[in-house]
């Protein structure tokens, strides 16, 4: 999964272009990369190793440049029983 996460981050980085700043750091038990650019949305890629899920979040301009810092909801909360 780490290879897929790395390839996704690289693809997003190429798509955004060289004027975006990239910050990679641990996130609790997960890994994340945040892409930033002045007056643009914040793009956050989160790898939840335990659930084997990668989430891409795009926050509007003016949102926290740290991205989402709380736990993400599990996939089961998105589906109605």
Phi, psi and omega in degrees: 000325181302322179296319178294319177299313180298318179294321178295315178300317179296319179295318179295317180300315178296320181293322182287323178102171188288345181280356177269144177263140181244134176229119177251137181198159175292154179223099186050244179265006186248183175237147178215155172229134180241132177253132184230149172201140180304134176060029177229163176299159172267129180250123184237130177245120185242128176254110176269098186297321183296317181270354183056049182230137172248129181242133174250124182241132175244114180261144184294158175308135181095348177285171180304132177280000173273346183081195178283125183255348179273169177294139176280149177294152178287160180300329182296335180285346179271350183248136177277135182298000000 
